[in-house]
Amino acid sequence: MKVKRLLKNTKKKKENWDHVTIKADAELIPKEVTKVLNDINMTMGHSADIVTRSFKTGKDGLIEVGIAYLDGLADKVFVQDFIIEPLMADLRISQLDIEVIRNTNLFEVIKDFNLVSGDLKEITDLKTLYTHFLSGDTIVLIGGSHKGLAVSTRGWEGRGVQEPSSQTVVRGPKDGFTETLRTNTSLIRRRIKNTDLWIETIPVGKKTQTDVAFLYLKDVANMKIVNEIRSRINRINIDAVLESGYIEEMIQDETFTVFPTIHNSERPDAACAALLEGKIVIMVDGSPFVLIAPAVFVQFFQSSEDYYQRADIASLLRLLRFFCLFLALLTPSAYIAVTTFHQEMLPTLLLISLAAQREGVPFPALVEALMMEITFEILREAGVRMPRAVGSAISIVGALVLGQAAVEAGIVSATMVIIVSLTAIASFVCPSFNMAISIRILRFIFMILAGTFGLFGIMMGLIILVAHLASLRSFGVPYLSPMAPFIAADQKDVLVRVPIWKMFSRPRLISQSDIKREDTPGPKPPNVSSNEGDS
């Protein structure tokens, strides 16, 4: 009985093993070329952009070859000249007879001697085959072999390198990232010619299989942050990734905050500067905006042009941006608080003028400010969504006509129109668009606090805001660094920018392996004596 039971269990295990083997073999590429080509057409519903072809080559047509590619993603000229022609002409001229085919690894012969391409990959399973096929590669199949070749023939139409539309500068490079991943990495490679610049690519999205690449300088970046970014990207399990914003939401430290904890840029020079500081750049195929992590608060008020102008000019412009931050955030709320609760703070003449303007206005200052701010936000959004030819005209004419008509109708005061206009202009000074949106959101919160509690509400809101900023982290780096925690050595590029030759160290909390950036002495003119000058 024990022997029979043992034989029975062994038989069951053997059946299970056979099932596993069959299941594993089912994923292999079949040896019949026509079967694979039919499988591709059936799986993709005989789509119109699928190009498949099988043909005979070699002596007496003994070798069966099949190719498959997607029209529009693959370069048809490359396929014709460097794949089909070598396989049809060269193999037929080589006169491989049946004995040579039987005694030689034909797959290796074709791979090593016939295909003229610098990027060849062997594929053994159907999943990998479809991944390369849908990415624009051409699949080459050899009859009688479970292997196939994926030849890189990606040649779709793409937008050329143009000037960035969202982050323009007066002085500096004019090239910007595009929607093609390889073009974007080449823009970085062209600027940083260093063997320590490493690029890792991970496909993300069960349906889209979008290539997500992250770049870092191995000798400069903090490898703990690199490993954390790699781990977070690998944990993403969604159907599709269509833009870098998908990745940003999936890997950021804090979700419930209005402040962006990952910086984005359309400029290659800004991405290179971040890499040289020890940060990591994340690129998504199909998006011209790259992500830069970790990000700190002051980084969103720095422009690439700060480093192309003189240090004094750059420092003045940066201080102006921080001043505009407070204008955009607090000007409407301060006006509401003073005119509603603290009239004694105003000079007498100004108070009389404001009172005369508000005499016919039927709404309190808070409602008046909310009406104007919401109206301006509607005009701004309409100007963005309208066709480019009429968008600017709609926003400008709409603001002028509505503002003038509202004042003449007595709905709002003229001072409120000035306050809202100044606030809107100040919000455009911020170089980062997503940080400007955060300020616009917080502006409404401070207006409600000012209309409810006056200046006390504004101060209470500022304390909560600073506490919230101090609690944020970007991949473990404090969001307010190097101001909180205060790092004296990193104050050279915060509120002001010192000359380039004095910025000899990288940020301490970001780069921990190669702190020293440069050791260049300051400029010293030659000491020419008067006698030498006369001679």
PEHUVEN-V469994 format. One record per backbone hydrogen bond with DSSP energy under -0.5 kcal/mol. NH is the residue of the N-H (numbers start at 1). CO is the residue of the C=O. E is the energy in kcal/mol with one decimal. If there is no record, write none. Layout:
NH|CO|E / NH|CO|E
//
This chain:
5|1|-2.7 / 6|2|-2.6 / 7|3|-2.6 / 8|4|-2.5 / 9|5|-2.6 / 10|6|-2.4 / 11|7|-2.3 / 12|8|-2.2 / 13|9|-2.7 / 14|10|-2.4 / 15|11|-2.2 / 16|12|-2.3 / 17|13|-2.9 / 18|14|-2.7 / 19|15|-2.1 / 20|16|-2.4 / 21|17|-2.6 / 22|18|-2.8 / 23|19|-2.5 / 24|20|-2.5 / 25|21|-2.8 / 26|22|-1.9 / 27|23|-0.6 / 27|24|-1.0 / 28|25|-1.3 / 29|124|-1.6 / 29|146|-0.7 / 33|31|-0.5 / 36|32|-1.6 / 37|33|-2.3 / 38|34|-2.5 / 39|35|-2.0 / 40|36|-2.2 / 41|37|-2.0 / 42|38|-2.8 / 43|39|-2.7 / 44|40|-1.8 / 45|42|-1.3 / 46|41|-3.5 / 47|44|-0.7 / 50|47|-1.4 / 51|69|-2.7 / 52|50|-0.5 / 53|67|-2.4 / 55|65|-2.6 / 57|63|-2.5 / 59|96|-1.0 / 61|58|-1.8 / 62|59|-0.9 / 63|57|-2.5 / 64|62|-0.5 / 65|55|-2.7 / 65|63|-0.5 / 66|141|-2.2 / 67|53|-2.9 / 68|139|-1.5 / 69|51|-2.3 / 71|49|-3.1 / 71|69|-0.6 / 72|74|-0.7 / 73|70|-1.3 / 74|70|-2.1 / 75|153|-2.8 / 76|74|-0.9 / 79|75|-2.1 / 80|76|-2.3 / 81|77|-2.6 / 82|78|-2.5 / 83|79|-1.1 / 84|79|-2.6 / 85|80|-1.8 / 87|83|-1.8 / 88|84|-2.7 / 89|85|-2.8 / 90|85|-0.7 / 90|86|-0.6 / 91|86|-1.1 / 92|88|-0.6 / 93|89|-2.3 / 94|90|-2.1 / 95|91|-0.5 / 95|92|-0.8 / 96|91|-0.7 / 97|95|-0.6 / 101|97|-2.0 / 102|98|-2.0 / 103|99|-2.0 / 104|100|-0.9 / 106|104|-1.6 / 109|105|-1.9 / 110|106|-2.5 / 111|107|-2.2 / 112|108|-2.6 / 113|109|-2.2 / 114|110|-1.6 / 115|110|-1.4 / 116|82|-1.1 / 116|114|-0.6 / 117|115|-1.2 / 120|118|-0.5 / 121|150|-1.4 / 123|148|-2.5 / 126|27|-2.7 / 129|125|-1.8 / 130|126|-2.6 / 131|127|-1.9 / 132|128|-2.3 / 133|129|-2.5 / 134|130|-2.6 / 135|131|-0.6 / 135|132|-0.5 / 136|133|-1.1 / 137|132|-2.2 / 138|151|-2.7 / 139|68|-2.8 / 140|149|-2.9 / 141|66|-3.2 / 142|147|-0.7 / 143|64|-3.2 / 144|31|-2.0 / 145|142|-1.7 / 148|123|-2.5 / 149|140|-2.5 / 150|121|-2.8 / 151|138|-2.9 / 151|149|-0.7 / 152|119|-2.1 / 152|150|-0.5 / 153|151|-0.8 / 155|73|-2.5 / 162|160|-0.5 / 176|162|-1.2 / 177|266|-2.0 / 181|179|-0.5 / 184|180|-1.8 / 185|181|-2.4 / 186|182|-1.8 / 187|183|-1.6 / 188|184|-1.3 / 189|185|-2.7 / 190|186|-2.2 / 191|187|-0.6 / 191|188|-0.9 / 192|188|-2.5 / 193|191|-0.7 / 194|192|-1.5 / 197|194|-1.4 / 198|196|-1.0 / 198|216|-2.6 / 200|214|-2.1 / 202|212|-2.9 / 204|210|-3.0 / 206|238|-2.6 / 207|239|-2.7 / 208|239|-1.6 / 209|205|-1.8 / 210|204|-2.3 / 212|202|-2.2 / 213|211|-0.5 / 213|283|-2.5 / 214|200|-2.3 / 215|281|-3.2 / 216|198|-1.8 / 218|196|-2.9 / 218|216|-0.7 / 220|217|-1.5 / 221|217|-3.2 / 222|278|-0.7 / 223|221|-0.7 / 225|222|-0.7 / 226|222|-1.9 / 227|223|-2.7 / 228|224|-1.8 / 229|225|-2.5 / 230|226|-2.4 / 231|227|-2.2 / 232|228|-2.4 / 233|229|-2.3 / 234|230|-2.1 / 235|231|-1.2 / 236|233|-1.2 / 246|243|-1.5 / 247|243|-0.7 / 248|244|-2.3 / 249|245|-2.0 / 250|246|-1.4 / 251|247|-1.8 / 252|248|-1.3 / 257|255|-1.8 / 263|292|-1.9 / 265|290|-2.1 / 268|175|-0.5 / 271|267|-1.7 / 272|268|-2.4 / 273|269|-2.2 / 274|270|-1.9 / 275|271|-2.2 / 276|272|-2.3 / 277|273|-0.8 / 277|274|-0.6 / 278|275|-1.3 / 279|274|-2.5 / 280|293|-3.6 / 281|215|-2.1 / 282|291|-3.0 / 283|213|-4.0 / 285|211|-2.4 / 286|179|-1.6 / 287|284|-2.0 / 290|265|-2.6 / 290|288|-0.6 / 291|282|-2.8 / 292|263|-3.5 / 293|280|-2.5 / 295|261|-0.8 / 297|479|-3.1 / 299|296|-0.8 / 300|296|-0.6 / 300|297|-1.3 / 301|298|-1.5 / 302|299|-1.3 / 306|303|-1.5 / 307|304|-1.4 / 308|305|-1.3 / 309|305|-1.2 / 314|310|-2.6 / 315|311|-2.3 / 316|312|-2.0 / 317|313|-2.3 / 318|314|-2.2 / 319|315|-2.4 / 320|316|-2.1 / 321|317|-1.7 / 322|318|-1.9 / 323|319|-2.1 / 324|320|-2.3 / 325|321|-1.7 / 326|322|-1.5 / 327|323|-1.9 / 328|324|-3.0 / 329|325|-1.7 / 330|326|-2.8 / 331|327|-1.8 / 334|330|-2.9 / 335|331|-2.1 / 336|332|-2.3 / 337|333|-2.6 / 338|334|-2.4 / 339|335|-2.3 / 340|336|-1.6 / 341|337|-2.6 / 342|337|-1.2 / 342|338|-0.6 / 345|342|-1.6 / 346|343|-1.6 / 351|347|-2.7 / 352|348|-2.5 / 353|349|-2.2 / 354|350|-2.6 / 355|351|-2.4 / 356|352|-2.2 / 357|353|-1.9 / 358|354|-2.1 / 359|356|-0.6 / 361|358|-0.7 / 362|410|-0.6 / 368|364|-2.5 / 369|365|-2.6 / 370|366|-2.5 / 371|367|-2.5 / 372|368|-2.0 / 373|369|-2.8 / 374|370|-2.5 / 375|371|-2.1 / 376|372|-2.4 / 377|373|-2.3 / 378|374|-2.1 / 379|375|-2.2 / 380|376|-2.6 / 381|377|-2.4 / 382|378|-2.5 / 383|379|-2.3 / 384|380|-1.5 / 385|381|-2.1 / 386|382|-2.1 / 390|387|-1.3 / 391|387|-2.1 / 392|388|-0.7 / 394|390|-2.4 / 395|391|-2.1 / 396|392|-2.4 / 397|393|-2.5 / 398|394|-2.3 / 399|395|-2.0 / 400|396|-2.5 / 401|397|-3.0 / 402|398|-2.4 / 403|399|-2.2 / 404|400|-2.5 / 405|401|-2.6 / 406|402|-2.6 / 407|403|-2.0 / 408|404|-2.4 / 409|405|-2.1 / 410|406|-0.5 / 410|407|-1.0 / 411|406|-2.0 / 412|406|-1.1 / 417|413|-1.3 / 418|414|-1.8 / 419|415|-2.5 / 420|416|-2.6 / 421|417|-2.2 / 422|418|-2.6 / 423|419|-2.3 / 424|420|-2.3 / 425|421|-2.4 / 426|422|-2.3 / 427|423|-1.8 / 428|424|-0.9 / 428|425|-0.7 / 429|426|-1.1 / 430|427|-0.6 / 432|300|-0.9 / 433|431|-0.5 / 436|432|-1.7 / 437|433|-1.8 / 438|434|-1.5 / 439|435|-2.0 / 440|436|-1.9 / 441|437|-2.0 / 442|438|-2.3 / 443|439|-1.8 / 444|440|-0.9 / 444|441|-0.6 / 445|441|-1.1 / 446|442|-2.4 / 447|443|-1.9 / 448|444|-1.9 / 449|445|-2.2 / 450|446|-2.5 / 451|447|-2.3 / 452|448|-1.1 / 453|449|-3.1 / 454|449|-0.6 / 454|450|-1.4 / 456|453|-0.8 / 457|454|-0.6 / 458|454|-1.6 / 459|455|-2.6 / 460|456|-2.3 / 461|457|-2.4 / 462|458|-2.4 / 463|459|-2.2 / 464|460|-2.1 / 465|461|-2.5 / 466|462|-2.6 / 467|463|-2.2 / 468|464|-2.3 / 469|465|-2.4 / 470|466|-2.4 / 471|467|-1.0 / 472|468|-0.7 / 472|469|-0.8 / 474|477|-2.3 / 477|474|-1.5 / 479|472|-2.0 / 481|478|-1.2 / 482|485|-0.5 / 483|480|-2.2 / 484|480|-1.3 / 484|485|-0.5 / 487|482|-2.5 / 488|486|-0.5 / 490|487|-1.1 / 491|488|-1.4 / 493|490|-0.8 / 494|491|-0.8 / 494|496|-0.9 / 498|492|-2.1 / 498|496|-0.5 / 502|499|-1.9 / 503|499|-0.6 / 503|500|-1.3 / 504|502|-1.7 / 506|515|-2.7 / 510|507|-0.7 / 511|507|-2.2 / 512|510|-0.6 / 513|220|-0.7 / 517|504|-2.9 / 518|504|-1.1 / 521|519|-0.5 / 528|526|-1.3 / 529|527|-0.6 / 533|529|-1.9 / 534|530|-2.2 / 535|531|-2.2
//
